[in-house]
């Protein structure tokens, strides 16, 4: 009897601990969908699975607000010196080097920094998109900020390309502090409840902000590429939406491209609870082989095209504590593992893509295209023609 009650007490304590973890890690919203996804039987695929791998960067040279501009310069210069040397050692099935998408903050604009980044992009190592931190903002100001910065990126640096249907400059977006559509429950870091509408109207082709777990801004919809419709009177309209599907038309206001959000049972806390795998690369969250396998296992794809999987990982690339990871051996080994395990031509084919290329391939899938996704890198939005002043 004593043993029975001891086991019962242990089970109760585990349940209480689990509930505590759910609340502390803000998992109650997205965990049900995660369980549903894990229980769903995968669709049988004939032929190889194509892996679209994209690395997006909340690239902030003014991180920490240093008083000395030389600190900013040293951060950017290190990327200019070291990233191409590391990336040029690696190639995907199509002969492309790893693609790094630099999401540059509007409020941190400096010509000299973006001129150097544009040089890396011109040399074939990535592209530039739009990042924004704002607080207690309003719709009119947000619209002006985005429109003006897009024009600056294009006119001065050759970044971004025009939508061939509308002629409008198109951009990918990452929201600073994860607070897309005013979704931070504290009410900070945005202030605009109709942000999805404004993004659509100013030319945003897709949002690449999430996952943000365990932060409370994490939406319930995970491991999906989906359309969200804005309720201009409420925050976090992207919490749910309609999955992107083959043969279906765009819906709502904005396409949301999720990165993988998983539970890593190979890395336990207190020997019991799995670590949240949120696709973040930094010191202490190195891109190990078990994490890479989880990204593939997340199985993010367009419904009806399961043989094309999309992996989007993220980082904050200018923080000194993380640069040895991003520019050194850990990421070097990540690319080597991807190329050795997910590029054999029979089971997997690897494609390094930037955000614009990922969007183009998503649109191709949505419109029923199939085969090798490499042919759809420039399917809708053309490659920007970068401008670089002599360095």
C-alpha positions, 0 to 999 in steps of 0.5 A: 500500500505504501508503494502504491501511494508513493507511486501515486504521489510521484505521478501527481508531482510529475503532472504538476511539474509538467503543468508548471513547465507548460506555463513557464515555457508558454507551451499550452497554446502550441503543444496541442498542434505539436502532438497532433502533428507528431501523431499524424502518419506521414505521406508516402513519397516516391523519389527523393525529398528536396530540402530547402534550407534557409538561414535568416538573421536578425542582423543588428550591428548596433546591438547593445547600443555601443557608444563607439561606431568602431564596434559596429564596424568591427562586427560587420567587417568580421562577417565580410572577412569570415563568412565568405571564406566559410560558406564558399567551402560548401555547395548544395546539389545545384552548386550554390553556396549557403545563403544568408538572408540579412534582415537589417533593422530600419532604425539602425541604418548606416550606408557603410554597413549595408554597402559591405553586406551588399558586397557579400550578396553581390558575390552570391552569399545571400540577400538583404530584407527588412527588419524593424523594431518599434514601440507604441507605433501607429499605422500611418507612421509604420507605413511611412517607415517601411515604404521609405526604408524599402526605397532606401535599400533599393535605391542605394544598395540595389536590394529588393526587387519589384513585384512583376504584377504591381511594380511595387518593391517586395520585401521579406519581413522579420519583426523585432522582439517577435512582436508581429501584429502587436502580439507581445502580451505586455503591449510593448514592441509594436502597438499596431493591430493592423500590421498584417494589412500594412505589410501586405499593402506596402509589398511584404511577400512573407513574414519569417519571424517565427518560431519565438518559443518559449517567448509568449509571442509564439503563435499556436500555428507551428511547423506550417506555411500558412496565410493569416488574415488581419483583424485590425481591431485585435492583436496577434491575428496570425495566431491561426490561419489557412495552410498553403496548399497546392492548387489554392489561391492566396488568402487573407493578408500575409503569408507566414513562413514558420521555422521548425518548432520541436521537442528535443528528447535527446537533450533533457532538462532535469533528466526529464523534460525535453528541450524546446527546439526553436531553430535558434543558432547561438552560443549554447544552442549550437547546430548539432546533428540531432538538432538538424535531424529534428529540423528535417523531421518537422516536415514543413511543407506545402500541403500536396507537395510533401516531397519539398520540405522547408527549413528556416533557422534564425540567429542574431548575427552581430552579437560577439558571443555568438560569432564564433558559432556562426562564422566558425566550426559549429556552422561549418560542421552544420553545412558539412552534415547537411551535405553528407546526410541530406544530399545523396540524390536518392533519399534527399536533395539539398538546396541552399536558398535565401528568403526570396528564393524560398518564397518563390519555391513556395509559390511554385508549389502552390501553383502546382509545379513539381520536380526539381525546385531549383528551377523555381528560385526566381519563379516570381520575384527576380533576383535583386541587382545589388549596388556596391560602392568601392570598399 
